[in-house]
Amino acid sequence: MFIYGLKNCDIVRKARKALPGAVMHDVRDAPLSREVLTHFLAAFPDTLVNKRSTAWRKLSEAERASDPITLLQAHPALMKRPLIEADGALYLGWTAENEAALKAAQAGR
């Protein structure tokens, strides 16, 4: 199980605490490749870029209109977090539903 996000993000910290066996991947310290971002964007085409974030509001209109993958590579904090990969399935955000599914998956191991 992998958690993609920012290590200093409060929501990512909650996910890490709830999923102690998961491996953390800080997208700011180790940027994601174009291939990985393409895979994530295919799974979450409308929600991977967090358009409610402070980072998004700081972008110019021209930057907002650019390719989402290029944007995420230049500004990793724009990615909605956490993005969790478990047994080939992807989960975006730390919702009660995702938390329950992931804890069940972790308990089943």
C-alpha positions in Angstrom: 0.0 0.0 0.0 1.3 3.4 -1.0 0.2 6.9 0.2 1.0 9.7 -2.3 0.8 13.2 -0.9 2.7 15.8 1.2 4.3 14.6 4.4 3.3 17.9 6.2 -0.4 17.7 5.1 -2.7 17.1 8.1 -5.0 14.8 6.1 -2.1 12.8 4.9 -0.9 12.5 8.5 -4.3 11.1 9.5 -4.1 8.5 6.7 -0.6 7.5 7.6 -1.6 7.1 11.3 -4.6 5.0 10.3 -2.6 2.9 7.8 0.7 2.2 9.6 1.9 -0.4 7.1 1.6 2.0 4.1 4.7 3.4 2.4 4.7 7.2 2.2 5.6 8.9 -1.1 6.0 12.7 -0.7 5.3 14.1 -4.1 7.3 17.3 -3.4 10.4 15.4 -2.3 10.2 12.8 -5.1 8.1 14.2 -8.0 5.9 11.7 -9.8 6.7 10.7 -13.4 4.5 11.7 -16.3 3.5 8.1 -16.7 2.3 7.8 -13.1 0.4 11.1 -13.2 -1.2 10.0 -16.5 -2.4 6.8 -14.7 -3.7 8.8 -11.7 -5.4 11.4 -14.0 -7.1 8.6 -16.0 -8.6 7.3 -12.7 -9.6 10.7 -11.4 -9.9 13.0 -14.4 -12.0 15.7 -12.7 -10.7 15.6 -9.1 -7.0 14.9 -9.2 -6.2 18.6 -9.5 -7.5 20.3 -6.4 -9.2 23.4 -7.7 -10.3 24.5 -4.2 -6.7 24.7 -2.9 -4.7 27.8 -2.1 -2.1 26.7 -4.6 -4.8 26.7 -7.4 -6.0 30.2 -6.4 -2.5 31.6 -6.7 -2.1 30.4 -10.3 -2.7 32.7 -13.2 -5.5 32.0 -15.7 -2.9 30.9 -18.3 -1.4 28.4 -15.8 -4.8 27.0 -14.9 -5.6 26.4 -18.5 -2.4 24.4 -19.1 -2.0 20.6 -19.2 -2.9 19.0 -15.8 0.1 16.7 -15.8 2.5 19.6 -16.5 0.7 21.6 -13.8 1.0 18.8 -11.3 4.7 18.3 -12.0 5.4 22.0 -11.6 3.1 22.4 -8.5 2.8 19.1 -6.6 0.7 20.7 -3.9 -2.1 21.0 -6.4 -2.8 17.2 -6.2 -5.7 16.2 -4.1 -4.5 14.2 -1.2 -3.9 11.6 -0.2 -4.0 9.4 -3.2 -3.7 5.8 -1.9 -2.8 2.8 -4.0 -3.7 -0.6 -2.5 -3.8 -3.9 -4.3 -4.1 -2.3 -7.7 -7.0 0.0 -6.6 -6.7 3.8 -6.3 -8.4 5.9 -3.6 -8.5 9.7 -3.7 -9.0 11.6 -0.5 -9.4 10.5 3.1 -13.2 10.0 3.3 -15.0 7.7 5.7 -15.7 5.3 2.8 -12.1 5.2 1.7 -10.8 4.8 5.2 -13.2 1.8 5.9 -12.2 0.1 2.6 -8.5 0.6 3.2 -8.6 -0.6 6.8 -10.6 -3.7 5.6 -8.0 -4.4 2.9 -5.2 -4.0 5.4 -6.9 -6.3 7.9 -7.4 -8.9 5.2 -3.7 -9.3 4.7 
